[in-house]
Amino acid sequence: MGESRVRECARPECTRIFVDRSRGGKRQWCGMEECGNRIKAANYRSRKSRLTATGV
């Protein structure tokens, strides 16, 4: 029973903690508005630049 739902944001520059109230309990960021969006956008840019570099 007692897995803690208090988490630290996965974005390295963020120092916030939050209570994960998601159904699966796998939330990674304090909020999509700032941290989640920044990480997802950075991942997208990284994937896109790799595809462009390989000529795909």
N, CA, C, O and CB atoms as a CASP TS submission, in Angstrom:
PFRMAT TS
TARGET T0000
AUTHOR 0000-0000-0000
METHOD Language model
MODEL 1
PARENT N/A
ATOM      1  N   MET     1       0.815  -1.170   0.000  1.00  0.00           N
ATOM      2  CA  MET     1       0.000   0.000   0.000  1.00  0.00           C
ATOM      3  C   MET     1       0.861   1.236   0.000  1.00  0.00           C
ATOM      4  O   MET     1       0.393   1.938  -0.897  1.00  0.00           O
ATOM      5  CB  MET     1      -0.928  -0.004   1.174  1.00  0.00           C
ATOM      6  N   GLY     2       1.689   1.741   0.447  1.00  0.00           N
ATOM      7  CA  GLY     2       2.188   3.068   0.689  1.00  0.00           C
ATOM      8  C   GLY     2       3.206   3.666  -0.241  1.00  0.00           C
ATOM      9  O   GLY     2       4.143   4.319   0.217  1.00  0.00           O
ATOM     10  N   GLU     3       3.054   3.463  -1.558  1.00  0.00           N
ATOM     11  CA  GLU     3       3.987   4.156  -2.453  1.00  0.00           C
ATOM     12  C   GLU     3       3.651   5.641  -2.458  1.00  0.00           C
ATOM     13  O   GLU     3       2.504   6.035  -2.669  1.00  0.00           O
ATOM     14  CB  GLU     3       3.926   3.568  -3.902  1.00  0.00           C
ATOM     15  N   SER     4       4.663   6.445  -2.225  1.00  0.00           N
ATOM     16  CA  SER     4       4.456   7.888  -2.159  1.00  0.00           C
ATOM     17  C   SER     4       4.200   8.459  -3.542  1.00  0.00           C
ATOM     18  O   SER     4       4.864   8.088  -4.509  1.00  0.00           O
ATOM     19  CB  SER     4       5.663   8.576  -1.522  1.00  0.00           C
ATOM     20  N   ARG     5       3.247   9.351  -3.630  1.00  0.00           N
ATOM     21  CA  ARG     5       2.936  10.013  -4.894  1.00  0.00           C
ATOM     22  C   ARG     5       3.542  11.414  -4.945  1.00  0.00           C
ATOM     23  O   ARG     5       3.275  12.171  -5.878  1.00  0.00           O
ATOM     24  CB  ARG     5       1.421  10.087  -5.096  1.00  0.00           C
ATOM     25  N   VAL     6       4.340  11.755  -3.965  1.00  0.00           N
ATOM     26  CA  VAL     6       5.053  13.026  -3.991  1.00  0.00           C
ATOM     27  C   VAL     6       6.289  12.819  -4.853  1.00  0.00           C
ATOM     28  O   VAL     6       7.115  11.953  -4.566  1.00  0.00           O
ATOM     29  CB  VAL     6       5.431  13.520  -2.538  1.00  0.00           C
ATOM     30  N   ARG     7       6.413  13.614  -5.912  1.00  0.00           N
ATOM     31  CA  ARG     7       7.492  13.428  -6.873  1.00  0.00           C
ATOM     32  C   ARG     7       8.249  14.736  -7.098  1.00  0.00           C
ATOM     33  O   ARG     7       7.754  15.824  -6.801  1.00  0.00           O
ATOM     34  CB  ARG     7       6.939  12.898  -8.201  1.00  0.00           C
ATOM     35  N   GLU     8       9.440  14.598  -7.621  1.00  0.00           N
ATOM     36  CA  GLU     8      10.228  15.748  -8.042  1.00  0.00           C
ATOM     37  C   GLU     8      10.139  15.815  -9.567  1.00  0.00           C
ATOM     38  O   GLU     8      10.183  14.787 -10.243  1.00  0.00           O
ATOM     39  CB  GLU     8      11.729  15.643  -7.547  1.00  0.00           C
ATOM     40  N   CYS     9      10.015  17.018 -10.099  1.00  0.00           N
ATOM     41  CA  CYS     9       9.900  17.202 -11.542  1.00  0.00           C
ATOM     42  C   CYS     9      11.120  16.612 -12.244  1.00  0.00           C
ATOM     43  O   CYS     9      12.245  16.743 -11.762  1.00  0.00           O
ATOM     44  CB  CYS     9       9.746  18.699 -11.891  1.00  0.00           C
ATOM     45  N   ALA    10      10.890  15.954 -13.397  1.00  0.00           N
ATOM     46  CA  ALA    10      11.968  15.296 -14.143  1.00  0.00           C
ATOM     47  C   ALA    10      12.814  16.270 -14.960  1.00  0.00           C
ATOM     48  O   ALA    10      13.875  15.892 -15.457  1.00  0.00           O
ATOM     49  CB  ALA    10      11.387  14.250 -15.061  1.00  0.00           C
ATOM     50  N   ARG    11      12.367  17.503 -15.106  1.00  0.00           N
ATOM     51  CA  ARG    11      13.163  18.496 -15.848  1.00  0.00           C
ATOM     52  C   ARG    11      14.315  18.951 -14.961  1.00  0.00           C
ATOM     53  O   ARG    11      14.075  19.477 -13.874  1.00  0.00           O
ATOM     54  CB  ARG    11      12.281  19.725 -16.294  1.00  0.00           C
ATOM     55  N   PRO    12      15.550  18.763 -15.392  1.00  0.00           N
ATOM     56  CA  PRO    12      16.714  19.052 -14.541  1.00  0.00           C
ATOM     57  C   PRO    12      16.758  20.488 -14.011  1.00  0.00           C
ATOM     58  O   PRO    12      17.239  20.720 -12.902  1.00  0.00           O
ATOM     59  CB  PRO    12      17.974  18.778 -15.311  1.00  0.00           C
ATOM     60  N   GLU    13      16.264  21.447 -14.788  1.00  0.00           N
ATOM     61  CA  GLU    13      16.317  22.841 -14.360  1.00  0.00           C
ATOM     62  C   GLU    13      15.217  23.202 -13.365  1.00  0.00           C
ATOM     63  O   GLU    13      15.275  24.267 -12.750  1.00  0.00           O
ATOM     64  CB  GLU    13      16.224  23.744 -15.562  1.00  0.00           C
ATOM     65  N   CYS    14      14.233  22.353 -13.195  1.00  0.00           N
ATOM     66  CA  CYS    14      13.102  22.630 -12.315  1.00  0.00           C
ATOM     67  C   CYS    14      13.365  22.073 -10.915  1.00  0.00           C
ATOM     68  O   CYS    14      13.928  20.989 -10.761  1.00  0.00           O
ATOM     69  CB  CYS    14      11.805  22.032 -12.896  1.00  0.00           C
ATOM     70  N   THR    15      12.957  22.817  -9.918  1.00  0.00           N
ATOM     71  CA  THR    15      13.154  22.373  -8.535  1.00  0.00           C
ATOM     72  C   THR    15      11.832  22.082  -7.834  1.00  0.00           C
ATOM     73  O   THR    15      11.811  21.889  -6.618  1.00  0.00           O
ATOM     74  CB  THR    15      13.928  23.424  -7.753  1.00  0.00           C
ATOM     75  N   ARG    16      10.738  22.048  -8.573  1.00  0.00           N
ATOM     76  CA  ARG    16       9.416  21.848  -7.969  1.00  0.00           C
ATOM     77  C   ARG    16       9.169  20.386  -7.611  1.00  0.00           C
ATOM     78  O   ARG    16       9.722  19.470  -8.219  1.00  0.00           O
ATOM     79  CB  ARG    16       8.326  22.337  -8.916  1.00  0.00           C
ATOM     80  N   ILE    17       8.334  20.206  -6.621  1.00  0.00           N
ATOM     81  CA  ILE    17       7.804  18.888  -6.301  1.00  0.00           C
ATOM     82  C   ILE    17       6.294  18.958  -6.498  1.00  0.00           C
ATOM     83  O   ILE    17       5.711  20.042  -6.467  1.00  0.00           O
ATOM     84  CB  ILE    17       8.180  18.444  -4.831  1.00  0.00           C
ATOM     85  N   PHE    18       5.673  17.823  -6.697  1.00  0.00           N
ATOM     86  CA  PHE    18       4.232  17.790  -6.938  1.00  0.00           C
ATOM     87  C   PHE    18       3.665  16.473  -6.445  1.00  0.00           C
ATOM     88  O   PHE    18       4.397  15.510  -6.217  1.00  0.00           O
ATOM     89  CB  PHE    18       3.915  17.989  -8.436  1.00  0.00           C
ATOM     90  N   VAL    19       2.356  16.445  -6.284  1.00  0.00           N
ATOM     91  CA  VAL    19       1.657  15.217  -5.919  1.00  0.00           C
ATOM     92  C   VAL    19       1.104  14.629  -7.211  1.00  0.00           C
ATOM     93  O   VAL    19       0.313  15.271  -7.902  1.00  0.00           O
ATOM     94  CB  VAL    19       0.508  15.482  -4.856  1.00  0.00           C
ATOM     95  N   ASP    20       1.514  13.423  -7.532  1.00  0.00           N
ATOM     96  CA  ASP    20       1.079  12.746  -8.751  1.00  0.00           C
ATOM     97  C   ASP    20      -0.294  12.139  -8.509  1.00  0.00           C
ATOM     98  O   ASP    20      -0.428  11.124  -7.826  1.00  0.00           O
ATOM     99  CB  ASP    20       2.101  11.654  -9.186  1.00  0.00           C
ATOM    100  N   ARG    21      -1.303  12.772  -9.074  1.00  0.00           N
ATOM    101  CA  ARG    21      -2.671  12.277  -8.923  1.00  0.00           C
ATOM    102  C   ARG    21      -3.166  11.612 -10.205  1.00  0.00           C
ATOM    103  O   ARG    21      -4.363  11.379 -10.373  1.00  0.00           O
ATOM    104  CB  ARG    21      -3.609  13.422  -8.531  1.00  0.00           C
ATOM    105  N   SER    22      -2.225  11.309 -11.112  1.00  0.00           N
ATOM    106  CA  SER    22      -2.618  10.658 -12.362  1.00  0.00           C
ATOM    107  C   SER    22      -3.085   9.232 -12.086  1.00  0.00           C
ATOM    108  O   SER    22      -2.704   8.627 -11.084  1.00  0.00           O
ATOM    109  CB  SER    22      -1.446  10.656 -13.370  1.00  0.00           C
ATOM    110  N   ARG    23      -3.896   8.714 -12.968  1.00  0.00           N
ATOM    111  CA  ARG    23      -4.463   7.380 -12.777  1.00  0.00           C
ATOM    112  C   ARG    23      -3.378   6.313 -12.647  1.00  0.00           C
ATOM    113  O   ARG    23      -3.438   5.477 -11.746  1.00  0.00           O
ATOM    114  CB  ARG    23      -5.390   7.036 -13.935  1.00  0.00           C
ATOM    115  N   GLY    24      -2.397   6.334 -13.528  1.00  0.00           N
ATOM    116  CA  GLY    24      -1.345   5.315 -13.509  1.00  0.00           C
ATOM    117  C   GLY    24      -0.214   5.619 -12.542  1.00  0.00           C
ATOM    118  O   GLY    24       0.602   4.745 -12.249  1.00  0.00           O
ATOM    119  N   GLY    25      -0.154   6.853 -12.041  1.00  0.00           N
ATOM    120  CA  GLY    25       0.901   7.226 -11.106  1.00  0.00           C
ATOM    121  C   GLY    25       2.266   7.352 -11.743  1.00  0.00           C
ATOM    122  O   GLY    25       3.283   7.124 -11.087  1.00  0.00           O
ATOM    123  N   LYS    26       2.303   7.720 -13.039  1.00  0.00           N
ATOM    124  CA  LYS    26       3.576   7.790 -13.749  1.00  0.00           C
ATOM    125  C   LYS    26       3.891   9.189 -14.259  1.00  0.00           C
ATOM    126  O   LYS    26       4.707   9.342 -15.168  1.00  0.00           O
ATOM    127  CB  LYS    26       3.571   6.826 -14.901  1.00  0.00           C
ATOM    128  N   ARG    27       3.275  10.188 -13.705  1.00  0.00           N
ATOM    129  CA  ARG    27       3.521  11.558 -14.149  1.00  0.00           C
ATOM    130  C   ARG    27       4.967  11.936 -13.864  1.00  0.00           C
ATOM    131  O   ARG    27       5.512  11.573 -12.821  1.00  0.00           O
ATOM    132  CB  ARG    27       2.553  12.547 -13.455  1.00  0.00           C
ATOM    133  N   GLN    28       5.596  12.667 -14.791  1.00  0.00           N
ATOM    134  CA  GLN    28       7.005  13.004 -14.659  1.00  0.00           C
ATOM    135  C   GLN    28       7.257  14.470 -14.374  1.00  0.00           C
ATOM    136  O   GLN    28       8.263  14.816 -13.755  1.00  0.00           O
ATOM    137  CB  GLN    28       7.728  12.618 -15.893  1.00  0.00           C
ATOM    138  N   TRP    29       6.350  15.345 -14.820  1.00  0.00           N
ATOM    139  CA  TRP    29       6.606  16.785 -14.722  1.00  0.00           C
ATOM    140  C   TRP    29       5.605  17.451 -13.812  1.00  0.00           C
ATOM    141  O   TRP    29       4.489  16.965 -13.622  1.00  0.00           O
ATOM    142  CB  TRP    29       6.566  17.437 -16.098  1.00  0.00           C
ATOM    143  N   CYS    30       6.019  18.569 -13.253  1.00  0.00           N
ATOM    144  CA  CYS    30       5.140  19.321 -12.367  1.00  0.00           C
ATOM    145  C   CYS    30       3.932  19.854 -13.136  1.00  0.00           C
ATOM    146  O   CYS    30       2.851  20.000 -12.565  1.00  0.00           O
ATOM    147  CB  CYS    30       5.906  20.477 -11.705  1.00  0.00           C
ATOM    148  N   GLY    31       4.104  20.143 -14.416  1.00  0.00           N
ATOM    149  CA  GLY    31       3.001  20.618 -15.244  1.00  0.00           C
ATOM    150  C   GLY    31       3.374  20.619 -16.706  1.00  0.00           C
ATOM    151  O   GLY    31       4.538  20.827 -17.050  1.00  0.00           O
ATOM    152  N   MET    32       2.401  20.389 -17.577  1.00  0.00           N
ATOM    153  CA  MET    32       2.660  20.394 -19.014  1.00  0.00           C
ATOM    154  C   MET    32       2.890  21.797 -19.537  1.00  0.00           C
ATOM    155  O   MET    32       3.620  21.972 -20.512  1.00  0.00           O
ATOM    156  CB  MET    32       1.511  19.753 -19.759  1.00  0.00           C
ATOM    157  N   GLU    33       2.289  22.799 -18.918  1.00  0.00           N
ATOM    158  CA  GLU    33       2.382  24.160 -19.423  1.00  0.00           C
ATOM    159  C   GLU    33       3.821  24.617 -19.564  1.00  0.00           C
ATOM    160  O   GLU    33       4.167  25.299 -20.529  1.00  0.00           O
ATOM    161  CB  GLU    33       1.634  25.102 -18.516  1.00  0.00           C
ATOM    162  N   GLU    34       4.643  24.256 -18.632  1.00  0.00           N
ATOM    163  CA  GLU    34       6.032  24.717 -18.678  1.00  0.00           C
ATOM    164  C   GLU    34       6.995  23.552 -18.873  1.00  0.00           C
ATOM    165  O   GLU    34       7.587  23.422 -19.945  1.00  0.00           O
ATOM    166  CB  GLU    34       6.383  25.475 -17.397  1.00  0.00           C
ATOM    167  N   CYS    35       7.160  22.729 -17.895  1.00  0.00           N
ATOM    168  CA  CYS    35       8.205  21.691 -17.920  1.00  0.00           C
ATOM    169  C   CYS    35       7.931  20.596 -18.942  1.00  0.00           C
ATOM    170  O   CYS    35       8.812  20.281 -19.742  1.00  0.00           O
ATOM    171  CB  CYS    35       8.344  21.067 -16.548  1.00  0.00           C
ATOM    172  N   GLY    36       6.755  20.013 -18.941  1.00  0.00           N
ATOM    173  CA  GLY    36       6.449  18.934 -19.871  1.00  0.00           C
ATOM    174  C   GLY    36       6.555  19.392 -21.302  1.00  0.00           C
ATOM    175  O   GLY    36       7.108  18.681 -22.141  1.00  0.00           O
ATOM    176  N   ASN    37       6.033  20.569 -21.598  1.00  0.00           N
ATOM    177  CA  ASN    37       6.087  21.094 -22.955  1.00  0.00           C
ATOM    178  C   ASN    37       7.527  21.340 -23.394  1.00  0.00           C
ATOM    179  O   ASN    37       7.883  21.034 -24.532  1.00  0.00           O
ATOM    180  CB  ASN    37       5.281  22.385 -23.056  1.00  0.00           C
ATOM    181  N   ARG    38       8.352  21.880 -22.518  1.00  0.00           N
ATOM    182  CA  ARG    38       9.749  22.150 -22.872  1.00  0.00           C
ATOM    183  C   ARG    38      10.506  20.859 -23.172  1.00  0.00           C
ATOM    184  O   ARG    38      11.267  20.799 -24.138  1.00  0.00           O
ATOM    185  CB  ARG    38      10.447  22.913 -21.741  1.00  0.00           C
ATOM    186  N   ILE    39      10.308  19.840 -22.365  1.00  0.00           N
ATOM    187  CA  ILE    39      11.009  18.568 -22.569  1.00  0.00           C
ATOM    188  C   ILE    39      10.530  17.905 -23.858  1.00  0.00           C
ATOM    189  O   ILE    39      11.341  17.425 -24.650  1.00  0.00           O
ATOM    190  CB  ILE    39      10.791  17.620 -21.362  1.00  0.00           C
ATOM    191  N   LYS    40       9.210  17.878 -24.070  1.00  0.00           N
ATOM    192  CA  LYS    40       8.686  17.260 -25.281  1.00  0.00           C
ATOM    193  C   LYS    40       9.140  18.009 -26.532  1.00  0.00           C
ATOM    194  O   LYS    40       9.467  17.381 -27.539  1.00  0.00           O
ATOM    195  CB  LYS    40       7.164  17.206 -25.228  1.00  0.00           C
ATOM    196  N   ALA    41       9.164  19.332 -26.482  1.00  0.00           N
ATOM    197  CA  ALA    41       9.618  20.119 -27.634  1.00  0.00           C
ATOM    198  C   ALA    41      11.100  19.872 -27.911  1.00  0.00           C
ATOM    199  O   ALA    41      11.498  19.755 -29.069  1.00  0.00           O
ATOM    200  CB  ALA    41       9.368  21.622 -27.394  1.00  0.00           C
ATOM    201  N   ALA    42      11.915  19.791 -26.867  1.00  0.00           N
ATOM    202  CA  ALA    42      13.345  19.528 -27.042  1.00  0.00           C
ATOM    203  C   ALA    42      13.564  18.138 -27.642  1.00  0.00           C
ATOM    204  O   ALA    42      14.412  17.970 -28.518  1.00  0.00           O
ATOM    205  CB  ALA    42      14.089  19.652 -25.691  1.00  0.00           C
ATOM    206  N   ASN    43      12.819  17.159 -27.184  1.00  0.00           N
ATOM    207  CA  ASN    43      12.929  15.806 -27.742  1.00  0.00           C
ATOM    208  C   ASN    43      12.529  15.788 -29.210  1.00  0.00           C
ATOM    209  O   ASN    43      13.175  15.127 -30.023  1.00  0.00           O
ATOM    210  CB  ASN    43      12.057  14.822 -26.948  1.00  0.00           C
ATOM    211  N   TYR    44      11.469  16.508 -29.554  1.00  0.00           N
ATOM    212  CA  TYR    44      11.022  16.593 -30.942  1.00  0.00           C
ATOM    213  C   TYR    44      12.095  17.224 -31.828  1.00  0.00           C
ATOM    214  O   TYR    44      12.409  16.703 -32.898  1.00  0.00           O
ATOM    215  CB  TYR    44       9.721  17.399 -31.034  1.00  0.00           C
ATOM    216  N   ARG    45      12.655  18.346 -31.378  1.00  0.00           N
ATOM    217  CA  ARG    45      13.709  19.012 -32.153  1.00  0.00           C
ATOM    218  C   ARG    45      14.913  18.104 -32.335  1.00  0.00           C
ATOM    219  O   ARG    45      15.523  18.089 -33.404  1.00  0.00           O
ATOM    220  CB  ARG    45      14.138  20.314 -31.470  1.00  0.00           C
ATOM    221  N   SER    46      15.258  17.352 -31.309  1.00  0.00           N
ATOM    222  CA  SER    46      16.390  16.429 -31.387  1.00  0.00           C
ATOM    223  C   SER    46      16.121  15.330 -32.421  1.00  0.00           C
ATOM    224  O   SER    46      16.984  15.025 -33.244  1.00  0.00           O
ATOM    225  CB  SER    46      16.673  15.805 -30.003  1.00  0.00           C
ATOM    226  N   ARG    47      14.928  14.738 -32.377  1.00  0.00           N
ATOM    227  CA  ARG    47      14.571  13.695 -33.338  1.00  0.00           C
ATOM    228  C   ARG    47      14.563  14.254 -34.757  1.00  0.00           C
ATOM    229  O   ARG    47      15.069  13.621 -35.684  1.00  0.00           O
ATOM    230  CB  ARG    47      13.198  13.092 -32.996  1.00  0.00           C
ATOM    231  N   LYS    48      13.993  15.427 -34.919  1.00  0.00           N
ATOM    232  CA  LYS    48      13.896  16.037 -36.242  1.00  0.00           C
ATOM    233  C   LYS    48      15.282  16.355 -36.815  1.00  0.00           C
ATOM    234  O   LYS    48      15.521  16.154 -38.005  1.00  0.00           O
ATOM    235  CB  LYS    48      13.051  17.312 -36.172  1.00  0.00           C
ATOM    236  N   SER    49      16.188  16.849 -35.975  1.00  0.00           N
ATOM    237  CA  SER    49      17.533  17.169 -36.469  1.00  0.00           C
ATOM    238  C   SER    49      18.314  15.893 -36.819  1.00  0.00           C
ATOM    239  O   SER    49      19.106  15.895 -37.761  1.00  0.00           O
ATOM    240  CB  SER    49      18.309  17.991 -35.415  1.00  0.00           C
ATOM    241  N   ARG    50      18.099  14.819 -36.077  1.00  0.00           N
ATOM    242  CA  ARG    50      18.746  13.548 -36.409  1.00  0.00           C
ATOM    243  C   ARG    50      18.240  13.002 -37.736  1.00  0.00           C
ATOM    244  O   ARG    50      19.022  12.493 -38.539  1.00  0.00           O
ATOM    245  CB  ARG    50      18.511  12.523 -35.299  1.00  0.00           C
ATOM    246  N   LEU    51      16.944  13.103 -37.968  1.00  0.00           N
ATOM    247  CA  LEU    51      16.369  12.630 -39.236  1.00  0.00           C
ATOM    248  C   LEU    51      16.886  13.465 -40.408  1.00  0.00           C
ATOM    249  O   LEU    51      17.179  12.929 -41.476  1.00  0.00           O
ATOM    250  CB  LEU    51      14.822  12.684 -39.185  1.00  0.00           C
ATOM    251  N   THR    52      16.994  14.762 -40.207  1.00  0.00           N
ATOM    252  CA  THR    52      17.497  15.649 -41.257  1.00  0.00           C
ATOM    253  C   THR    52      18.972  15.352 -41.545  1.00  0.00           C
ATOM    254  O   THR    52      19.395  15.358 -42.701  1.00  0.00           O
ATOM    255  CB  THR    52      17.315  17.131 -40.848  1.00  0.00           C
ATOM    256  N   ALA    53      19.747  15.096 -40.497  1.00  0.00           N
ATOM    257  CA  ALA    53      21.173  14.819 -40.665  1.00  0.00           C
ATOM    258  C   ALA    53      21.422  13.501 -41.402  1.00  0.00           C
ATOM    259  O   ALA    53      22.410  13.371 -42.125  1.00  0.00           O
ATOM    260  CB  ALA    53      21.858  14.787 -39.307  1.00  0.00           C
ATOM    261  N   THR    54      20.530  12.528 -41.219  1.00  0.00           N
ATOM    262  CA  THR    54      20.715  11.236 -41.873  1.00  0.00           C
ATOM    263  C   THR    54      20.098  11.195 -43.261  1.00  0.00           C
ATOM    264  O   THR    54      20.271  10.225 -44.000  1.00  0.00           O
ATOM    265  CB  THR    54      20.123  10.140 -41.024  1.00  0.00           C
ATOM    266  N   GLY    55      19.370  12.266 -43.615  1.00  0.00           N
ATOM    267  CA  GLY    55      18.785  12.353 -44.957  1.00  0.00           C
ATOM    268  C   GLY    55      17.491  11.605 -45.120  1.00  0.00           C
ATOM    269  O   GLY    55      17.099  11.302 -46.247  1.00  0.00           O
ATOM    270  N   VAL    56      16.813  11.297 -44.040  1.00  0.00           N
ATOM    271  CA  VAL    56      15.542  10.556 -44.119  1.00  0.00           C
ATOM    272  C   VAL    56      14.407  11.526 -44.299  1.00  0.00           C
ATOM    273  O   VAL    56      13.251  11.113 -44.388  1.00  0.00           O
ATOM    274  CB  VAL    56      15.312   9.692 -42.859  1.00  0.00           C
TER
END
